[in-house]
Amino acid sequence: QVQLVEFGGGLVQAGGSLSLSCTAAGGTLSANAMAWFRKVAGQEREFVATINWNSGTTWYGDSVKGRFTCSRDSAKNTVYLQMNSLKPEDTGIYYCALDSRRRIGISNLSSYYDHWGQGTQVTVSS
């Protein structure tokens, strides 16, 4: 049974940077895509970024495009999210997600992903 474990959340001032990582552990990893979503209390879960595990193709949410970079290390079963020029509105719980099914593509829909991490808090102060 694959489990996703996130690292790297914390508190940072606006304009600063944080790096998140998510490692898939346990079992044999079969990944089509991995993604990051974030959740703010009282709001819908928001798509942040996704990456196709084989091709490395990425897709970003409009609110983070140009500031965040998603990458992966296949050998380490790890996906990363480098967050630069952070804004207070980037505050939230960031979740890593995995689509383990045998198919091709990426998606910004949370329903596309069948494994989720526990989340890590990111707080950006103004």
Residue pairs with C-beta under 8 A, 6 or more apart in sequence:
1 26
1 27
2 24
2 25
2 26
2 27
2 29
2 98
2 100
2 115
3 24
3 25
3 26
3 115
4 22
4 23
4 24
4 25
4 96
4 97
4 98
4 115
4 116
4 117
4 118
5 22
5 23
5 25
5 117
5 118
6 20
6 21
6 22
6 94
6 95
6 96
6 117
6 118
6 119
6 120
7 20
7 21
7 22
7 23
7 120
8 18
8 19
8 20
8 21
8 120
9 18
9 20
9 94
9 120
9 121
9 122
10 18
10 121
10 122
10 123
11 123
11 124
11 125
12 18
12 86
12 122
12 123
12 124
12 125
13 124
13 125
14 86
14 87
14 88
14 124
14 125
14 126
15 85
15 86
16 86
16 124
17 82
17 83
17 84
17 85
17 86
18 83
18 86
18 122
19 80
19 81
19 82
19 83
20 36
20 80
20 81
20 83
20 94
20 96
20 120
20 122
21 78
21 79
21 80
21 81
22 34
22 36
22 78
22 79
22 80
22 81
22 96
22 117
23 76
23 77
23 78
24 31
24 34
24 77
24 78
24 98
24 115
25 77
29 77
29 100
30 100
30 101
30 102
31 53
31 77
31 98
31 99
31 100
32 52
32 53
32 54
32 99
32 100
32 101
32 102
32 103
32 104
32 105
33 50
33 51
33 52
33 53
33 98
33 99
33 105
33 106
33 107
33 112
33 113
34 50
34 51
34 53
34 72
34 79
34 96
34 97
34 98
34 99
35 47
35 48
35 49
35 50
35 51
35 96
35 97
35 98
35 99
35 106
35 107
35 108
35 112
35 113
36 48
36 49
36 50
36 70
36 79
36 81
36 94
36 95
36 96
36 97
37 45
37 46
37 47
37 48
37 94
37 95
37 97
37 110
38 45
38 46
38 48
38 90
38 92
38 93
38 94
38 95
38 122
39 45
39 46
39 92
39 93
39 95
39 119
40 46
40 91
40 92
40 93
45 95
45 110
46 61
46 63
46 92
47 61
47 108
47 109
47 110
48 60
48 61
48 64
48 68
48 81
48 94
49 58
49 59
49 60
49 61
49 64
49 68
49 70
49 81
50 58
50 59
50 70
50 106
50 107
50 108
51 57
51 58
51 59
51 70
51 71
51 72
51 79
51 106
52 58
52 104
52 105
52 106
53 72
53 74
56 71
56 72
57 106
58 69
58 70
58 106
59 106
59 108
60 68
60 70
61 108
63 89
64 83
64 90
67 83
67 84
67 85
67 86
68 81
68 82
68 83
68 84
69 80
69 81
69 82
69 84
70 79
70 80
70 81
70 82
71 79
71 80
71 82
72 78
72 79
72 80
73 79
73 80
79 96
81 94
83 90
83 122
86 122
86 124
87 124
88 124
88 125
88 126
89 124
90 122
90 124
91 122
91 123
91 124
92 121
92 122
93 119
93 120
93 121
93 122
94 119
94 120
94 121
94 122
95 116
95 117
95 118
95 119
96 116
96 117
97 110
97 113
97 115
97 116
97 117
98 113
98 114
98 115
98 116
99 107
99 112
99 113
99 114
100 114
100 115
101 114
107 113
